[in-house]
Amino acid sequence: MKRIIRKAVTLLSVYYAYMVEYRAELILWVLSGSLPIILMGVWIQAAQGGKFGLTPVDFARYFLTVFVVRQITVVWVIWEFEKEVVEGKLSPRLLQPLDPVWHHVASHLSERVARIPFALMLIALFFLLYPQAFWLPNLGQVLLFTLAVVLAFILRFVIQYTFALFAFWTERASALENFWFLFFLFFSGMIAPLDVFPEPVRAIVLFTPFPYLIDFPASLLVGIPVDVGRGFLSMVGWILIFLGANRLLWRAGLKRYSGMGA
């Protein structure tokens, strides 16, 4: 166990040092996730003249939380893995006594730690500009949100890594992610809270993994009513489904891999 912990710490330290080496790029990545802040202004104006179940302050808090969730759950493994397969860089990693996925996990976790200070500065700036939206969630909300956002990251990572494994069969596995992102954009809660969707649409979307990636964690922290039990069970269920598909594709893909660029 000590050896595993030592290896994990070393791996995380290496990737953290790599991430903080490019601070300017990291700031740009944080800012690139500010779409929810832009949409916040649109929905605040809409709430002032329309009939929604949420007030302008609720919309402000929701989209700020969406921004936080996006900072924690952003994933890019499909582009890295696709490049490794196409260029043959996966070959040396297959010789290591470590599943290559742990390199990507360490990279993502280290990047989370490196971007936190910049995200916190943007959150502080938001409350300075819009102080009426400031609130302090209770301990229960914070704990449920923390668990939900961790599961959301795991689910997002497993989904994208599963799509990435199609790089064994095609050089453009990232096209699957681009297609998936269209549905993710509209049904995850990034564009609008699921609470404002028509009831028939919301009922259908809840059977997909999309709302559990953003809307569910954000609603927990803001205090929007959600089915907590169903939400967590759905997240675990989808993680297991994609994890099973991932392992099957991994075994089948290794039989086809030939180190194209090696």
N, C-alpha and C positions, 0 to 999 in steps of 0.2 A: 504493500500500500504506500509506504514512504517513497519507494522508487517511482510509482505512478504519479504521486503528487509532485515530486521533484521534476519529473519530465513535463508535467502540465504547466508548472510555474515557469520553467525554462522556455517552453513553447510560447506561452502568453507574453513573457518578457521580450522575447525576440520580435514578435509581431507588434507589440506596443511601441517598441523603439522605432520600428519601421513606420508606424502610423504617425507618430509625432514628428517624424522627420519632414513631413509635408504638411505643415500646419495651415498654410494658405489654401491648399487644395481641400483640406478638411473643413475649413470655414465655408468654402464654396459649396461643399456637399451638404453642410447644415442648412445653408440658405436655400439650396435647391429643394429642400423639403418643406418650404414655407407656403406651399399652395393652400393648406388649410387656413392660414392667416388671411390670405387674399379672399378666399371663399367666405370667411367669417364676416367681412364687411358687406358682402352681397346679401347674406342671410339676415344680418342685423337690420338692414334696410327693408328687406322683405317682411320681417316679423313686425315691423312698425306699422305696416299698412295691410298685412294679411292676417288670416286666422289660422294660426298654427298652435300646436300644443305646447310650444316652447316660447319663452319671452326672449327679447334681444340679449339680455344678460345670459340666459341659458345657452343661446347660440354661441356667444362669445366664449363661455367656459367650455362648451363642447368642442369647438374647433381648436381652442388652445390645447385641450387634452389630446385631440387628434394629432396635432403637431408633435406632442410629446411621444405618443405611441409610434408615430412614423419614425421619429429619431431612434427609437429603441429597436424597432422591428425591420428596418430597411435591410434588404438582402441583395447581394450581387454575385452569389456563388456561381450562377449559370454562365456568366461571361468568363469568369476565371477558369472554370472546369472545361468549358468549350475550347478555350485557348490551349489549355494543357493537352487535351486530346488531339486537337488538330496539329499542334506543333510538336507533338511527341514528348512533351515535358512531363507527362504522367508516368512515363517509364521508370525514371529513377525513384519516384515515390513509391512505386509498386514493389521495389526492392527493399524498402524500409520496413521494419517490424511495427508498423503503425498504419492504420487505415488512413488513406489520403484525406478523408473527410475531416479529420481532426485538425489538419492544417487550415482548412477553411473555417472551421468553428473557432479556432484560436484567433484567426484574422478578424472575424466579425466581432468577437467579444472584446478584443483589444481596441478595435475601432470605436466600440460603444463607449468605453472608458475615456478615450481620447476626445470624443466629441461632446461629452457631458458639460464641460465648462462653457463651451460656446452656446450650447442649447440653453443653459441656465441664464446666461446673459440676455438672450433674446426673450426669455420668459419674464425676467425682471423688467426689461424695457417695455414689454407689453403691459404689465401692471402699472407702470409709471404713466403710460399713455391712456390707459383705460382702467382706472382704479376701482370703479364700481363693479367690475367683474371679479375682483379678488374674493377668494373664499378659502376656508380651511376645511377640507374633507375630514370626516371622523376616522378613527383608527380602523374601523371595520371596512370602510370604503377603500382606504389606502392598502390594507392587506389583500382584499379581493382584487383590486386593480393590479397590484404587484404580481400576484399569481396569474391573473389573466394575461398581462402583457408578456410575462415570461413564456406562457404557453402559446401566445400569439406569435412570438418570435420563433419558437420551435416549429410551429405549424408552417409559418411562412418559409423558414429555411428548408424544412423537409419537402415542401411542395416544389420549391424552386430547384432543389438538388435533384429531385426525382425527374423534373423536366430536363435538367442538365445532363442526365445519363443518356438521353437520346442523342447526345453528341457521338456516341459510339456508332450510330447508324446514319447520322446526317451532320454536315459541317455547320449547320445553322440551327442548332437546338434553341438558341435565344429567340428564334421566331415564335416558338411556343409561348415563351414568357411575354412577348409583345402582344400576342393574341389574348392570353390570360389576363393581362393588365387592363384591357378594355373593360372586361367584366368586373375586375377588382376595383377599378376606378369608380364605377357607378353603384356597385352593390355592397361594398365594404363599409360604407359610411363616410368615405373621404369627401365626396361631393355634397352629401346631405345626410343628416341623421336618419336612420331607418325609421324613426318615429314619425316622420312626415310622409313616408311612403303610403300609398293606398293599401288597405288591409290585405286584399288578395295577393298583391305583389310581395308584401312583407312576409306573408305566410309561406310563399314559395322560396324566397331568398333565405329564410331561416333554415332550410334543408340543405343549403350549400355551405361551403367553408368561408365564404366571403365576409359575412357580418362579424364573424368571430376574430377576424384579423385586426379590425379597427373599432367598429361601432360598439361591440360588446365591452371591451376594456374601457373605452371612453365613457360609456353610459354608466358603468359602475362607479367611476370616480366622480362624475358630475352629479349623479343621483337620479338619472333618468330610469324609470321602472323597467326592469328586464327580468327574464326568467333565469335566475342565477344557476339553478341546478341543471337546466337544459343547456345553458351556455357552456358550462365547464364539461359536461358529458359529451357535448358535440365536439368541443375542441380536442379532447382526448381521443374520441372516436376517429376524427379525421386524421389526427397525427398517426394513429395506428394503421389506418388504411393506406396512407401515403408511404409510411415507413415500410409496410409489407411490399408495396409495389416497388419501392426503391431498392430493396434487397434483391428482388427478383430481376429487375433490370440490371443491377450491378453484376450479378453472376452471369447473366446472358451477354452483357456488353463486354465483359473481360474476354470472352471467347472470340469476340470479333475484333478486339483492339489489336492494332499492329504497329503502333507508334509511328503514325504517318509522317510526322516531321522530324523524327529522330534520325 
